């Protein structure tokens, strides 16, 4: 009778081991599929946030020249023209007053520093910008511009 109990315990341990092995394989497969799905989701989200409809998606290095090029080179619609003259030009002028050419060149490699200073210039020039936009009946363009700038930070 003692052998029967030992055999029963051995079979029980073997079954427990096999169940744990089966569950862990399944669990690892589920975790692997979840990680792949999350990775693809993040990749697709990043592609959508850098969509070609944003003028800033073509900018490689952040600088005043790149911002002016993105917003003031191809003025296809009235909104493009208004963004250039009413928003981008005052902000760039403010940055050129606040910094020397050398300092602006140093900021080219420092994305967060340039982004921060660009937003400060936008804040400094907000009243002038809003007056110009109001004259063109396009106040919503300032918020659109700020949203595009925020996407640039990523």
Order of alpha helices (4+ residues) and beta strands (2+ residues): alpha-alpha-alpha-alpha-alpha-alpha-alpha-alpha
